[in-house]
Amino acid sequence: MNRQEWSFTLACWLVHRRDITGMSQDIERAISILFSIKDVSDKMQNRRLEVLGVCFSARSRDAGGDIGTLHVALAFFERAVATAPDSNPDELRRVTTNLCACLARRFQVLGDGADLQRAIMTMDQLAAVTSNDDYQLIESLRISSTLYMLGFRTFERLSDLENIMVNWRVAREIVSRDRQVAVHDSFLSQTAIFCASLALRFDYCRDVRDVKYLNEAINTLKRAAELTPDKHPRKLDILTQLGNCLNMRYGVWRTRGLDAPKGSPRSPMPVSVPHGAQKHVPEFLTGFVGASSDIEDALLAHKAAAALIPFPADERYPIILHNLAVCYESRYVWTGELSDLEDAISTLRHALDLPDTREAVNRAQDLTGIGILMVRRFRARGSIADLDEAIALQRAAAEVVSDSFHSTPIVIVHFHLSISLKIRFAQHRNLEDFDEILRCQLLITQKEIGSHPAVRLQLAQGFVQWLSENHDLLAKCSTFLHDNPGGLSTSDYVLISHSRLMHLLPEYVWIGLSLRARYGVSRKIGKLVTSAVSFAINHGYIQHALDWSESGRALIWSQVLSLRTPVDELARLHPVLAKSLCDIRDQLQQFQQEDILGLHSWNTSAVSGMNDLSTSNGREHYRRLVLRYEECIYQIRTMKGFERFLSPKPFSDTWRSLKQTQLTGLVIILNVGTPQCNALVFEFSPGKCNGHLRRIPLTKLTEERAHTLCSIYENSLKAYRASVRATAPYDQLRGSSHMIIRLLERIWTWIVEPILSAMDLMSEAPLNGRLPHVTWCPTGPLTQLPLHAAGIYDGSQQATRCVHDFVVSSYTPSISALLSCHQPIVEGCASPSILILTQPETPGQDPLPGTMDEGIRIREVLAEHPYTTLEHEQATVATTLAVLDQHPWVHFACHASQNVINPTRSAFELFDGPLTLSALMGKTSKNVELAFLSACQTATGDKNIPEESAHLAAGMLSVGFKGVVATMWSIKDEDGPVVVEAYYKELIALRKANVDGRGGTGAAYALHAAVKCLRDKIGEDSFERWVPYVHFGA
């Protein structure tokens, strides 16, 4: 061995000693030696470049992630890869692996996703060329999985976890061929990563049906721990991951299986229930959750891992101590034993005292963790010194991460610092603390973090709530306002927080969730939307109010419709991409139609139409499809001209388009909120004041009163809404009329009359003999109310006054839906054809003899019009779908069923089964115009998700109909023919006279006249019979 070789060997030993002792001097000496080596062989030169890359990478790590040094390391690795001989694949694989590790490290420092993507692609290519060597392939898969795990922890993309599982399946296949691989270093590491991915998947999705993934991870790790000798270098990783999974499962048991909110902020220490809270094991966890023994086993696993640490400078030791502290904290919140809390604090302090070569963010994690524990001790002992120390530690953590390129640690640290400051502010009301809280909250709001949308939503919501509760103190924070110039007022900061919150809603109501889950989430956000809109209106941010009012409504309907939006322009310019998108959308629609997304009870053993997939596999496949769908959409938006492909339109665009239509009358958005409810009224009068906006404060209406009206409505009409068309016991229910009278009077006094008066619409005689048209767009609890019937009916007033004396009423689920209704309709609509479907005796349903009379009367009125009649056994699903697209008008006189869990499965009950909305979506033509739904509760939404308009009438608008007549509750069978005959007579008369030739369909005025005919016949006090008829759309 010559001098050059001795020098190179010495440099390698110095690098190795540095890895053991952590002495940075060894790295500097190794670099000096390597630079002194000259005139070596090509083989040694390649090794020299590689080791120099290792040295500079270590120097960068010792310098806290110095980016310049890291660039040098990467340059050496790239040169080493370029000069590596093809004849030595082992050397090429080793150098390439080091290159990928350096790219991953630069990604961690700079946050450039291109570095991570390049590393992943390089490792996947390396795995492909080493597929003939089992051990090398296992190693390549391990590194690839490590990179995917880094991607998930940064961006929380479920696709990264999916790829880890793919790698695991390949590795398991290798083990099945060669059992010796089972204890190979790379396979054991791959096992730990795979099990971590299972646990993370469960933690991310928080679906109790997926708790089996956590159990699989624990069982796999236990088997691996038994097979692996203590001296094996990967035994420590196996035990560490086992302890983490056991602690996670203990948390599931402790919180009764996901009782904790899905968006609990992820922090260095678990967010836990109050100590001493007694919980019982829920039935669905019986048999596979180890209850309190899990935390004891987790502690044993972490202690066993700590015992395997070969030397204190091992960079894994602080991580193990942190995990131990987490377990002590978990046990403390269950038992309330202060000794566990003290153990957690002392363990984390020990971790901080160690020489730590990890990233600065890890030190910040431990500082924040101790701060959280000190806050717990403050709550237990009441010592303000503990709280002061917690704040000091978390401030130190904030300083450590201040230069981080990654937002997530910055957000987590400042979130917990703000919590501690809020506790102290509540004690002393110190404005300096309040000022610092504002800074933390504003920083949190402005940062984009790669975390679960629920977490980000909760953070934004917390800022909104805090500012709203302390709005009066904001103006006193002169330091904060001075340091944040730019002309922003105190209200502007609240607006920013609301904007952040609204921006997160589509991510929170993620299309990858089952429809049941999405509607469950939607129930939680309605209040957020109305509060944001109310704030914007009351502080003069009208444009924001309009944007949020529109974007916060019908989120799930928008998702459903996005899967059916035509892509003609995309197909013309990018046919391959369009085909890929359509193929994925078709599969997603099939999943929704087959109801395999957990719409039934989660433990159902079999669900029809699942194509032999189990419920769990069905969910997995669906999520993969959604990830592919989102990736495809992202790719399309990178194309010129498609930057906003399938993105929601800003309200300004929608409004501009609506003003270009021939819409006339008023469009009124009703918003419920604090401190004041409002009406935003748009007046359309072509050539005069088209689209003029006016805000009308509803001073008599409060949020509490709005909910009271909704409760009265529910209680007074409960029996009607629970019955079906043919069997409504109207004679027995007439006693509830006084409640309806009181309800309609309050709606008139608090809502309708102030608007009509302000708009000067209370004239007894309209100018041209034709009543003005009003389209109501209510929000929140007001969506349930019969605004079109409001009035004074008890005769005690000087004169009976009701809304139908002054205006003709329509409804719309949203402004964008109204715009769709006013798009150009089929030409020659003065004499359209109509499909008349009647079901007098649907099998399994109550008879509806009045539907036959309806059909007869329609045919008499429309004798000069082409029509198709489907009666009784003729009205099958297949027959109806076969002729549906041949008629712009449809009339359904039958039973109907509403599915509030999945509105696309709401249906009309035909002779041989239900005709669902999803089936209608696939068959209706672009020329459909009017639908009359003479059935029960076809405009009855779900009061828990009022913003979603989850009813058949809204569904028919989404299918493409311009106008829809529906019912708010069950109608009396004998009333149907009366209303229907008068409706079609008036509609044909209006069409012939071209009265509604300015963009409307005439349906609103026709229904107004028809309901008047019914009132004249039965008496105005028979509210339960005439009020339910409503019109949606144009």
TIBA-698719 format. One line per field, with one value per residue (C-alpha): residue number from 0; y, x, z. Coordinates in steps of 0.5 Angstrom, whole numbers, m for minus. Each point is the difference from the previous one (the first is absolute). Example, Ala and Ser with C-alpha at 12.3 -4.5 7.8 and 13.67 -1.06 7.14 Angstrom:
% TIBA-698719
seq = [0	1]
north = [m9	7]
east = [25	2]
up = [16	m2]
This chain:
% TIBA-698719
seq = [0	1	2	3	4	5	6	7	8	9	10	11	12	13	14	15	16	17	18	19	20	21	22	23	24	25	26	27	28	29	30	31	32	33	34	35	36	37	38	39	40	41	42	43	44	45	46	47	48	49	50	51	52	53	54	55	56	57	58	59	60	61	62	63	64	65	66	67	68	69	70	71	72	73	74	75	76	77	78	79	80	81	82	83	84	85	86	87	88	89	90	91	92	93	94	95	96	97	98	99	100	101	102	103	104	105	106	107	108	109	110	111	112	113	114	115	116	117	118	119	120	121	122	123	124	125	126	127	128	129	130	131	132	133	134	135	136	137	138	139	140	141	142	143	144	145	146	147	148	149	150	151	152	153	154	155	156	157	158	159	160	161	162	163	164	165	166	167	168	169	170	171	172	173	174	175	176	177	178	179	180	181	182	183	184	185	186	187	188	189	190	191	192	193	194	195	196	197	198	199	200	201	202	203	204	205	206	207	208	209	210	211	212	213	214	215	216	217	218	219	220	221	222	223	224	225	226	227	228	229	230	231	232	233	234	235	236	237	238	239	240	241	242	243	244	245	246	247	248	249	250	251	252	253	254	255	256	257	258	259	260	261	262	263	264	265	266	267	268	269	270	271	272	273	274	275	276	277	278	279	280	281	282	283	284	285	286	287	288	289	290	291	292	293	294	295	296	297	298	299	300	301	302	303	304	305	306	307	308	309	310	311	312	313	314	315	316	317	318	319	320	321	322	323	324	325	326	327	328	329	330	331	332	333	334	335	336	337	338	339	340	341	342	343	344	345	346	347	348	349	350	351	352	353	354	355	356	357	358	359	360	361	362	363	364	365	366	367	368	369	370	371	372	373	374	375	376	377	378	379	380	381	382	383	384	385	386	387	388	389	390	391	392	393	394	395	396	397	398	399	400	401	402	403	404	405	406	407	408	409	410	411	412	413	414	415	416	417	418	419	420	421	422	423	424	425	426	427	428	429	430	431	432	433	434	435	436	437	438	439	440	441	442	443	444	445	446	447	448	449	450	451	452	453	454	455	456	457	458	459	460	461	462	463	464	465	466	467	468	469	470	471	472	473	474	475	476	477	478	479	480	481	482	483	484	485	486	487	488	489	490	491	492	493	494	495	496	497	498	499	500	501	502	503	504	505	506	507	508	509	510	511	512	513	514	515	516	517	518	519	520	521	522	523	524	525	526	527	528	529	530	531	532	533	534	535	536	537	538	539	540	541	542	543	544	545	546	547	548	549	550	551	552	553	554	555	556	557	558	559	560	561	562	563	564	565	566	567	568	569	570	571	572	573	574	575	576	577	578	579	580	581	582	583	584	585	586	587	588	589	590	591	592	593	594	595	596	597	598	599	600	601	602	603	604	605	606	607	608	609	610	611	612	613	614	615	616	617	618	619	620	621	622	623	624	625	626	627	628	629	630	631	632	633	634	635	636	637	638	639	640	641	642	643	644	645	646	647	648	649	650	651	652	653	654	655	656	657	658	659	660	661	662	663	664	665	666	667	668	669	670	671	672	673	674	675	676	677	678	679	680	681	682	683	684	685	686	687	688	689	690	691	692	693	694	695	696	697	698	699	700	701	702	703	704	705	706	707	708	709	710	711	712	713	714	715	716	717	718	719	720	721	722	723	724	725	726	727	728	729	730	731	732	733	734	735	736	737	738	739	740	741	742	743	744	745	746	747	748	749	750	751	752	753	754	755	756	757	758	759	760	761	762	763	764	765	766	767	768	769	770	771	772	773	774	775	776	777	778	779	780	781	782	783	784	785	786	787	788	789	790	791	792	793	794	795	796	797	798	799	800	801	802	803	804	805	806	807	808	809	810	811	812	813	814	815	816	817	818	819	820	821	822	823	824	825	826	827	828	829	830	831	832	833	834	835	836	837	838	839	840	841	842	843	844	845	846	847	848	849	850	851	852	853	854	855	856	857	858	859	860	861	862	863	864	865	866	867	868	869	870	871	872	873	874	875	876	877	878	879	880	881	882	883	884	885	886	887	888	889	890	891	892	893	894	895	896	897	898	899	900	901	902	903	904	905	906	907	908	909	910	911	912	913	914	915	916	917	918	919	920	921	922	923	924	925	926	927	928	929	930	931	932	933	934	935	936	937	938	939	940	941	942	943	944	945	946	947	948	949	950	951	952	953	954	955	956	957	958	959	960	961	962	963	964	965	966	967	968	969	970	971	972	973	974	975	976	977	978	979	980	981	982	983	984	985	986	987	988	989	990	991	992	993	994	995	996	997	998	999	1000	1001	1002	1003	1004	1005	1006	1007	1008	1009	1010	1011	1012	1013	1014	1015	1016	1017	1018	1019	1020	1021	1022	1023	1024	1025	1026	1027	1028	1029	1030	1031	1032	1033]
north = [0	7	6	3	m6	0	7	m1	m6	5	5	m6	m2	7	1	m7	3	6	m4	m3	6	6	3	5	1	m7	3	6	m5	m5	6	3	m7	m2	7	m2	m6	1	m4	m6	m6	1	m5	4	7	m3	m2	7	4	m5	1	8	0	m4	5	6	m3	m1	7	3	m4	2	8	m1	m1	5	0	2	m6	m5	3	m2	m7	m1	2	m5	m5	2	m1	m7	m2	2	m3	m6	m6	m4	m7	1	0	0	6	4	m2	2	7	1	m1	5	5	m1	0	7	2	m2	4	6	0	0	6	4	m3	m1	m6	m1	m2	m6	m2	0	m5	m4	m1	m2	m5	m3	m1	m3	m5	m2	m1	m4	m5	m6	1	m1	3	6	1	0	5	5	m2	3	6	1	m1	5	5	m1	1	6	3	m2	3	6	1	m6	m3	m6	m2	m1	m5	m4	0	m3	m5	m2	m1	m4	m5	m1	m1	m5	m4	0	m3	m5	m3	1	0	2	7	1	2	4	7	3	m4	1	8	m1	m3	5	5	m4	0	7	1	m4	4	7	m2	m2	7	4	m3	m1	m5	m5	m6	1	m2	m6	3	2	m7	m3	5	m2	m8	1	4	m5	m6	4	1	m7	m2	5	m1	6	1	1	8	0	m3	7	3	m6	1	8	m1	m5	5	5	m4	m3	7	2	m6	2	7	m3	m4	6	4	m5	m1	7	4	5	5	m2	6	0	4	m5	2	m2	m3	m3	4	m4	0	2	m4	m5	0	m7	m3	m7	m4	1	m6	0	0	m6	m6	4	6	m2	6	3	m6	3	6	m4	m4	6	3	m7	0	7	m2	m6	4	5	m6	m1	6	m1	7	6	4	m4	4	m4	0	7	m3	m6	5	4	m6	m2	7	m1	m6	3	5	m4	m4	6	3	m7	m1	7	m2	6	m5	m2	7	2	m6	2	7	m3	m4	5	5	m6	0	7	m1	m5	2	0	0	0	6	6	m2	m6	5	4	m6	m2	8	0	m7	2	7	m4	m5	7	2	m6	0	8	m3	m5	4	7	3	6	m2	m6	4	5	m5	m3	6	1	m7	1	7	m4	m5	6	3	m7	m1	8	m2	m6	m1	m5	4	m6	0	8	m1	m5	3	7	m4	m2	6	4	m5	1	7	0	m3	5	5	m2	0	7	4	2	4	m2	m8	2	4	m7	m4	4	m1	m7	m1	4	m3	m7	3	2	m6	m6	m6	m8	m2	m3	5	m1	2	7	1	m1	5	5	0	1	6	3	m2	3	7	0	m1	5	5	6	m1	m1	8	1	m5	6	m4	m5	5	4	m6	m2	6	0	4	m7	2	m5	m2	m2	m5	m4	0	m3	m6	m1	0	m5	m4	0	m2	m6	m3	m4	m3	m2	m3	m4	m4	m6	m1	m4	4	m1	2	6	2	m1	5	5	0	3	6	3	5	2	2	4	3	2	3	4	3	2	3	4	3	2	m6	m1	m4	m5	m1	m2	m4	m4	0	m4	m4	m3	m2	m7	m2	m8	2	3	m6	m4	4	1	m8	2	6	0	0	2	5	m4	m6	4	3	m6	m6	m5	4	1	m8	m1	5	m3	m7	2	4	m6	m5	5	1	m7	m1	5	m3	m7	3	m3	6	m2	3	m6	m2	m1	m8	m2	m6	1	5	m1	3	0	m4	m5	5	0	6	2	m2	4	6	m1	0	6	4	m2	2	7	1	m2	5	6	m1	0	6	3	m2	3	7	0	1	7	2	m5	3	0	m6	m3	6	3	7	6	4	6	m5	m3	6	3	m6	1	7	m2	m4	3	m2	5	2	m1	m5	0	m3	m1	m1	m2	2	5	5	1	m3	3	m1	1	2	1	3	m2	5	0	7	3	m3	m7	m3	5	m2	2	m2	0	m1	m5	3	m4	m6	m3	m7	m3	2	m3	m6	0	1	m6	m4	3	m3	m6	m2	3	m4	m6	m5	3	m1	m7	m2	m2	3	m4	m1	7	0	8	0	m3	5	7	1	2	6	5	m2	1	7	2	m2	3	7	0	m2	6	5	m2	m1	1	6	4	m2	1	7	2	m2	4	m6	1	3	m3	1	m2	5	m5	m4	m6	m1	1	m7	m1	m6	m2	m2	m2	m3	m3	m2	5	m6	m4	6	1	7	1	m1	5	5	2	m5	0	6	4	5	6	m4	m7	1	m6	0	m4	7	4	m5	m6	m5	m5	m3	m1	m5	5	6	m5	m4	5	2	m7	1	6	m3	0	m5	m4	3	0	m1	3	m7	m5	m8	m2	m7	m2	m5	m2	m6	m1	m7	0	m7	0	7	4	1	6	0	8	m1	m3	6	4	m3	0	8	1	m3	4	6	m2	m3	4	m2	m6	m5	m6	m4	m5	m3	m5	m6	4	4	m4	3	m3	3	7	1	m3	6	5	4	1	5	7	m1	m5	m1	m6	m1	m6	m1	2	m1	4	m2	5	m4	0	4	m3	m6	4	m3	0	m7	m3	m7	m4	4	7	5	3	7	m3	m4	6	4	m5	0	7	5	7	2	m2	6	m1	m5	m1	m5	m1	m5	1	4	1	7	m2	1	m3	5	m2	2	5	3	m6	0	m7	m1	m3	7	3	m7	1	7	m3	m5	6	2	7	0	m5	0	m4	m1	2	m6	m5	3	m3	m5	4	7	m2	0	6	4	m4	2	7	0	m2	4	6	m2	m1	7	3	m3	1	8	0	3	m3	0	4	m6	m3	m7	3	m6	5	4	m6	m3	6	0	m7	0	6	m4	m6	6	2	m7	m2	6	4	m3	m7	2	m7	m1	6	2	m6	2	3	2	0	3	4]
east = [0	3	0	m6	m4	2	m2	m7	m1	2	m5	m6	2	m1	m7	m2	3	m4	m6	1	2	m3	7	0	7	1	m4	4	7	m3	m2	7	3	m4	1	8	m1	3	1	m4	m4	m7	m2	3	m2	m8	1	3	m5	m6	4	1	m8	m1	5	m4	m6	2	3	m7	m4	5	m1	m7	m2	5	m3	7	3	m5	0	8	m2	m5	5	5	m6	m2	7	1	m6	2	7	m2	2	m6	4	m1	m8	1	5	m6	m5	4	1	m7	m3	5	m2	m8	2	3	m6	m5	4	0	m7	m1	4	m3	m6	0	m4	4	6	m5	m3	7	2	m6	0	8	m1	m6	4	6	m5	m2	7	2	m7	5	3	m4	4	2	m8	m2	5	m2	m8	2	3	m5	m5	4	m1	m7	m1	4	m5	m6	2	1	m6	m4	m2	m3	3	7	m3	m3	7	3	m5	1	8	m2	m4	6	5	m5	0	8	m1	m5	6	5	m1	7	m2	m5	6	4	1	m3	m7	0	1	m6	m4	0	m1	m6	m3	1	m4	m6	0	1	m6	m4	1	m1	m6	m3	m5	m2	m1	8	2	2	6	2	0	3	6	0	0	5	5	m1	2	6	2	0	4	5	6	2	6	m3	1	m7	m3	0	m4	m5	m1	m1	m5	m4	0	m3	m5	m2	m1	m4	m5	0	m2	m6	m2	0	m4	m5	2	0	m4	6	m1	3	3	4	6	6	5	7	m4	m7	m7	m3	m7	1	3	m4	m6	m3	m1	m3	3	m5	m3	3	7	m1	4	6	2	4	m3	5	5	2	3	4	2	2	4	4	1	3	4	3	2	4	4	2	3	8	2	m3	2	m5	m5	m5	0	m3	m6	m1	0	m5	m4	0	m2	m6	m2	1	m5	m5	0	0	m7	m3	2	2	6	5	6	m2	0	7	3	m2	3	6	1	m1	5	5	m1	1	7	3	4	m5	2	m7	m4	m1	m8	1	3	m6	m4	3	m1	m7	m1	3	m4	m7	2	1	m7	m2	3	m2	m7	1	4	m2	7	1	7	m1	m4	5	5	m4	m1	8	1	m5	3	7	m3	m3	7	3	m5	0	4	m3	m2	m6	m6	m3	5	m1	m7	0	5	m4	m7	2	4	m7	m4	5	0	m8	0	5	m4	m7	4	3	m3	7	m1	7	m2	m6	5	4	m6	m2	7	0	m7	1	6	m4	m5	5	4	m2	1	0	m4	m7	m6	m3	6	1	m8	0	6	m3	m7	4	3	m7	m3	6	m1	m7	0	5	m1	m1	7	3	0	4	6	4	6	m3	m3	6	4	m5	m1	m3	m7	m3	m5	m2	m6	5	4	m7	m2	7	m1	m7	3	5	m6	m5	6	1	m7	0	6	m3	m6	5	m3	4	m5	m6	m6	m3	7	m1	m7	3	5	m5	m4	6	2	m7	1	7	m3	m6	5	5	m5	m4	7	2	m7	0	7	m1	3	m5	4	3	m7	m3	6	m1	m7	1	6	m2	m7	m1	7	m2	m5	6	4	m5	m1	7	1	m5	2	1	7	0	5	5	m2	2	6	3	m4	5	m1	m7	m1	4	m5	m6	2	1	m6	m4	3	m1	m8	0	2	m5	m6	2	0	6	3	m3	m7	m2	2	7	0	m5	3	m2	m2	m3	3	7	3	3	4	m1	m2	7	3	m6	2	8	m2	m4	5	6	m5	m1	7	1	m6	4	6	m3	m4	7	3	m5	0	8	m3	0	m8	m2	3	m7	m2	m6	1	m5	m2	1	m7	2	0	m6	m3	2	m3	m6	m1	1	m6	m7	m2	m5	m2	3	5	1	5	m2	6	m1	6	2	0	m5	m4	0	m3	4	m5	2	m5	m1	m3	3	2	m1	4	2	3	0	1	m3	1	m6	2	m5	0	m6	3	6	3	m4	m6	2	1	m7	m3	3	m2	m7	m1	3	m5	m6	1	3	m6	0	7	0	m6	m1	m4	m6	m1	1	m5	m2	m6	3	6	m4	1	7	m2	1	7	1	m4	5	6	m2	m2	7	4	m4	1	8	2	m5	m3	6	3	m7	0	7	m1	m7	m3	m6	m5	m6	m1	7	1	m1	m5	5	3	8	4	5	5	1	7	0	6	0	m6	m4	1	m6	m5	m6	2	m5	m6	2	m5	m6	m5	m4	m5	2	4	m3	1	2	7	4	6	m4	m4	6	5	1	5	5	6	7	6	5	2	4	m6	m5	5	0	m8	1	4	m3	m6	m2	m3	m8	m1	m7	m3	5	m1	m1	1	m6	2	m6	1	m7	2	7	2	1	m2	m7	m5	0	m6	0	6	m4	m5	6	3	m7	m1	7	m1	m7	4	6	m4	3	7	4	0	2	m4	3	m5	0	4	3	4	6	7	2	m6	1	7	m1	m5	3	4	m5	m4	2	m6	m1	m6	1	m6	2	4	7	5	5	7	4	6	1	m5	2	m4	m6	m5	m7	m3	m2	m4	6	5	3	2	6	3	6	m3	m4	7	2	m6	m3	2	2	m7	m3	m4	m6	m1	m7	2	m7	2	2	5	4	2	2	7	4	0	7	3	m4	5	0	m7	0	m7	m3	m2	8	2	m5	3	7	m2	m1	m8	m1	m6	m3	m6	0	m3	3	m4	m6	m5	m8	m1	m6	3	5	m4	m3	7	2	m5	0	7	1	m6	3	7	m2	m4	6	4	m5	0	8	m1	7	4	5	4	m5	m4	m7	0	0	m6	m3	1	m2	m7	m1	1	m5	m5	1	m1	m6	m3	2	1	6	0	2	7	3	m3	2	6	5	0	6	4	8	4	m3]
up = [0	m2	3	m4	2	8	0	m3	5	6	m3	0	7	2	m3	3	7	m1	m1	7	4	m3	0	m6	0	m3	m6	m1	0	m5	m5	1	m1	m6	m4	1	m4	m7	m6	2	m4	m3	5	6	m3	m1	8	2	m3	3	7	m1	m1	6	4	m2	1	7	1	m3	6	5	m2	1	m8	m3	m7	m3	2	m2	m7	0	3	m6	m5	2	0	m7	m2	3	m3	m7	0	4	m5	m3	1	8	1	8	0	m5	5	6	m3	m3	7	3	m5	2	7	m1	m5	6	5	m5	0	7	1	m6	m1	m8	m2	m6	4	3	m6	m4	6	0	m8	1	5	m4	m6	4	3	m7	m2	6	0	m1	6	6	6	m5	m2	8	1	m6	3	7	m3	m4	5	5	m5	m1	7	0	m5	4	6	m4	m4	3	m7	1	m7	4	5	m6	m3	6	0	m7	2	6	m4	m5	6	3	m6	0	7	m2	m5	5	8	1	m2	6	4	m5	3	m6	0	8	m2	m5	5	5	m6	m2	7	1	m7	3	6	m3	m5	6	3	m6	m2	7	m2	5	m5	m2	7	m3	m3	7	2	m6	2	7	m2	m5	4	6	m5	m2	7	2	m7	1	4	5	m3	m7	m2	m2	7	3	m6	1	7	m1	m5	4	6	m4	m3	7	3	m6	1	7	m2	m4	6	5	m5	m1	m7	m4	5	m1	m5	m7	0	7	m2	0	4	4	5	m1	1	5	5	7	5	4	m6	1	m7	m2	m6	m5	m3	m7	3	4	m1	m3	4	6	4	6	m1	m7	4	4	m6	m3	5	1	m8	1	6	m4	m6	5	3	m7	m2	m1	2	3	m6	m5	m3	1	8	0	m4	5	6	m4	m1	7	3	m5	3	7	m2	m2	6	4	m3	1	7	3	3	1	0	m7	m2	4	m4	m7	2	2	m6	m5	4	0	m8	0	4	m5	m6	m6	m7	m2	m4	4	m1	5	6	m1	0	7	3	m2	3	6	0	m1	6	4	m2	3	6	1	m1	5	6	m2	0	m4	m1	m4	m5	0	m2	m5	m4	1	m3	m6	m1	m1	m4	m5	0	m2	m6	m2	m6	m2	m8	3	2	4	6	0	1	5	5	m1	1	7	2	m2	5	6	m1	0	6	3	m3	3	7	0	m7	m2	m6	m2	0	m4	m5	0	m1	m6	m3	1	m3	m6	m2	1	m5	m5	m1	m4	3	m2	5	0	m2	6	4	m4	0	8	0	m4	4	6	m3	m2	7	4	m4	0	8	1	m6	5	2	m7	0	6	m2	m3	m1	m4	m4	m1	m2	m5	m5	m7	2	3	5	6	m4	m6	5	1	m7	m1	4	m2	m7	2	3	m6	m5	4	m1	m6	3	6	m4	m4	m5	2	6	m1	m1	7	3	m4	2	7	m1	m4	7	3	m5	m1	6	m2	m7	3	5	m5	m5	6	2	m7	m1	6	m1	m7	m4	m4	m6	5	3	m7	m1	6	0	m7	1	7	m2	m4	1	m1	m6	m3	1	m3	m6	m2	m1	m6	m3	m7	m2	m8	0	4	m5	m6	2	5	m2	4	6	m1	m1	7	3	m2	1	8	0	m2	5	5	m2	0	7	2	m3	2	7	3	3	7	m1	4	7	0	3	m6	m3	m7	m4	m7	m6	3	m6	6	4	7	3	3	m7	m3	4	m2	m7	0	3	m5	m5	3	1	m8	m1	4	m4	m7	2	2	m6	m4	3	m2	m7	m3	0	5	6	4	m3	4	6	3	m4	4	2	m4	m6	1	1	m6	m4	4	m2	m7	0	m1	8	3	7	6	3	7	4	8	5	7	5	5	2	m5	m6	m7	m7	m6	m5	m8	m4	m7	m5	m7	m3	7	6	m2	6	5	7	6	7	5	8	3	6	3	m2	5	m1	6	m3	m7	4	4	m7	m2	6	0	m8	2	6	m4	m6	3	m2	m7	m1	2	m4	m7	m5	0	7	3	6	m1	4	6	m1	m1	7	m1	m4	5	0	m7	0	6	m5	m6	4	3	m7	m3	6	1	m7	m6	2	1	m7	m4	4	m1	m8	0	m2	4	m5	0	m8	m4	m6	m6	4	1	7	0	1	6	0	7	2	7	4	7	4	m5	m6	4	0	m5	m1	m6	5	5	2	5	0	7	m2	6	m4	m4	m6	m2	m3	m3	m5	m6	0	m2	m4	m3	4	m3	4	m2	3	m2	m5	m4	0	m2	m6	m3	0	m4	m5	m7	m1	m5	m6	m2	8	m1	m2	3	1	7	3	5	5	5	5	3	3	1	3	8	0	2	m6	m3	m4	m1	m5	m5	0	m1	m6	m3	1	m2	m7	m1	2	m5	m5	m6	3	m1	6	2	6	5	4	6	m3	m6	4	2	1	m7	m4	3	m1	m7	m2	5	m4	m6	5	2	5	5	5	6	4	4	7	1	5	3	2	4	0	m7	m4	m7	3	1	m4	m3	1	m6	m1	0	4	2	m6	3	m1	m2	m5	m3	0	m5	m5	0	m6	0	m2	6	3	5	5	4	6	2	6	7	3	m6	3	7	2	6	5	3	m7	m3	m4	m4	m3	1	m4	m6	m3	1	m3	m6	m1	0	m5	m5	1	0	4	5	4	6	7	7	4	m2	m4	0	m6	m2	m1	m5	m6	2	0	m6	m4	2	m1	m7	m2	2	m2	m8	1	2	m6	m5	2	1	7	2	m6	4	2	5	m1	3	5	6	m3	m2	7	4	m4	1	7	1	m4	6	5	m3	0	7	4	2	7	m3	0	1	m7	m4	3	m2	m8	m2	m6	m1	m5	m6]
